[in-house]
Amino acid sequence: MPNPPIEAVLFDLDGTLADTAPDLVGALERLRVTLRMPAIETGGLRALAGRGAVAILEAGLPELDEAGREALRPRFLDDYKARCWEASRPFDGMPECLAQIEAMGMRWGIVTNKLEHLAAEVAARAGWNGRAGCLVAGDTAARPKPAPAPVLAACERLGAAPARTLFVGDDERDVIAGHAAGTLTAAALWGYIPGRAEVAGWGAHFDFESPRVLAEFLDGQNRSVPDFDAGDAGDRATA
């Protein structure tokens, strides 16, 4: 018997819903200027955006030790929050994907390891307040991803059964958390993923090349859902 149609979609934020790397890197560059440090090549920091401030500061302030970087983190975060939507944008096709999800009567929400006050600011500036059914952040649940707690909390807030929920993310932690929570899982290949070979080892049920392909998949799933067991990563499809 086929599984029932997917009724809700959960998205990671950084690297899945939106390309937030430019403003995170911008905050790091401004911090270096404030500290009178020389400019450095920041192109490689983009891949770290989904790992948060600690990873950005570690790679972007190699002159300092951990204690020195930690002391500067509040200044970095304050600056980032004030300017978090200057260069950040939803990924191409994501606005249309969200609109289609809503048009199909499905619910969607955000599950991120970003601090709640920062994630809420990004969501507000992106125009997602009142549209996202929930926002579960890194300091919202008892434990952040890869623990299942944030995913389960999001499902509860949406009133959606995990088995009828798809969790989409660009990091292995998203897939681990989704499996542990009992959802279907999907790798967002458009996000901050260093290489497709590594994604194959995550065990996601699905891979999607773009938000447009994800939207097409959801439309098809709501007509006829294949028999995937959310607890079994053995079945896997690429779109």
N, C-alpha and C positions, 0 to 999 in steps of 0.2 A: 504493500500500500504506500502511495506517495505521502511524503510529509505534508502537513498543512502549509498554506502560503506563508511567506515571510511577512510579518506584521510590523516589524520595527527595524530600523537601521541605526547602529551606533558608529560614530566616527571618532577617531583620534583627531586632535586639533592640528598641531604643528607637523607639516609634511603630509597631511592627508586632506583636511578641509582647506587649509590655507598655507601659502608659502610665506612663512613668517621669518625666515632666515635673514632677509635684508635688514629688518629693523633690529634684530638681535645683534647682528654683526655691526650695524651702525652704532649701537650703544657701546659696543666694545671699542670701536674706533674712536669715539668721542672720549671715552674713559682714558685711553692711551694719550690722547692730546692733553687732557686735563692733568695727567700725571707727567707730562713732558717727556713721554717716551717716543722713540722714533716709530714711524709708520711701519707696519709689517704686511706681508701678503696674507689677505684674509679669505681668499677664494676657497680654501679648504675647510673653512669653518662652517660652510653651508650644511655639510653632511652631519654636523654636530647639533644643529638647531633643535632637533627632536629630543636631545638629551639634556636640554635646559641650561641654566646659567652656570652651573658648576663646570660642565664640559666646555662651554664657550670661554669661560675665564681661565680654565686650566690651559687650553690651547692658545688663547689670545694674550695671556700674561705669563709667558714662560720665565720671565725675569724674577718672578715672585714665588715664594714658597706657598704652601697650602694656607697657612695662617694669614699671610698677607693678602691672598686672593679672597679669602673668606671675609676679611675686614672690609673689603671693597664691594662685596656683593650687594649690600643694601643700596649703595650709591648707583651701581649698575642697574639694579632692578627699578629704582625710582625713575631713572632716566628712560629706561626702556618702556615702562608703563605710560609715561607721558607722551611717548612718540611711537607707540607700538603699531600704528596703522598708517604710517607715512608712506612706506614702500611695500608693505605686506599686502597681499591680495589673495582672494580665493583662487585655487588652481583653475586653469581653463576648463570649462565645462561643469564646474562644481555648482555655480548658481542654477544652471539649468537642471542638473541632477537633483538638487534639493527641491526645486519647484515641481519636478515630476513626482518625486516621492510624496510630496504634499498633495498633489493632484490625484494620486492613487489612493489617498486616504490613509497612508501609512504614517507612522510616527518616527521621528528621528531625534537623536540626542548626541551629546559630546562626552567622551570619556578621555581625559588627558591627565598627564602627570604634572602639568603646569600648575603653579599655585593658583588657587581659586580667584584671587583678586586680579591676577594678571589675565587668566583665561576669560574671566567675565568682561574685562575691558576689551580684549580682542573681539569677543563675540558681539559686544555692544557696537563697536565701531564697524564691524562687518555687517551689521543689520540683522543679526540672528536672534536678538532678544525677542521673545514672543513667538518665535518660530521653533527654535529647538525646545523639545519637550523636557530636557534636563541638561544640566551641566555638572558632571562629577569630576572633580579636580584632584590633584595630587595630595592635597591636604584635606579633602572632603571625606574620603573613606578611611577606614582604620589603617589600611595598607595600600600603597599605590600599585599600579601594574609593575610586574607581571602577576601579582596576586589577583584573584578573581573578584575581590570585594568591590572595586569600583564598577565593574561590569554588572555584577549582580544588583548593586544599588541603582544603576541606571535602568536596568530592566524593571525593577520594582517601581521606580518613579514614573516610567512610561506605562506601567501596567501591562507589560509584554512578557510572555513566557520566554525564557532563554532559548529554548529549542526552536522558537519562531522568530529569533532575532539574529541579524547578521552584524558582526563587528568588523569594521574596516579600518586597517591601520598600516603604517609604513615601517613598523618596527617589530622585531620578533617578540618583544614583550606584549604587544597587542594580541598576537596569535596565541601565545601561552595563556594570557589572561582569559581570552575568549574560550579556549578549549576547557580551561579549568572551571569556567562559569557555565559551560554547557551550551554555548552559542555556536552558530556557524561562524567561520572566520574567513577573512579575505585580505590579501596583501595588496596594498595600493602601490602599484609599480611606478606611479608618477611621483612618488614622494622622495624622501631623503634616503634612498636605498643605494648603497654603493655598487651592488652588482646583482644581476638576476640569479647567478649561480648560488649565492648565499640564501636567497629566498626559497629556493627549492627545498632546503633543509628545515625550513620553519614548520612545515606540515600544515599550512593553511588549506582550507577546503577549496579556495578559489584564488586566482590571481587576476587582477584587472589592469589593463593598460591605461585606462583613462576614466574619468568620471562619466563620460558619455557611455562607455561600454558597460559600466556599472549600472547606469540607469536602464539601459536596454535589457540587461540581465534581470533586473528587478521586475521590469514589465513582463518579461517572459515567465519568471518564477511565479508571479501572481496568477498566471494562467495555468501553469502546470509545473509543479515542483518535483524535481527528482528525489529519489530516496537516499538522502545523505543523512548519516548519523552524526549529529554535532559532537558526539563524544569520540568519534573515530576520525583521525586525520588521514587515514589510509586512502580515502576517496578524495580526489583532487581534480579540479578542472581549471583550465587557463582560458581567459577571455581576452 
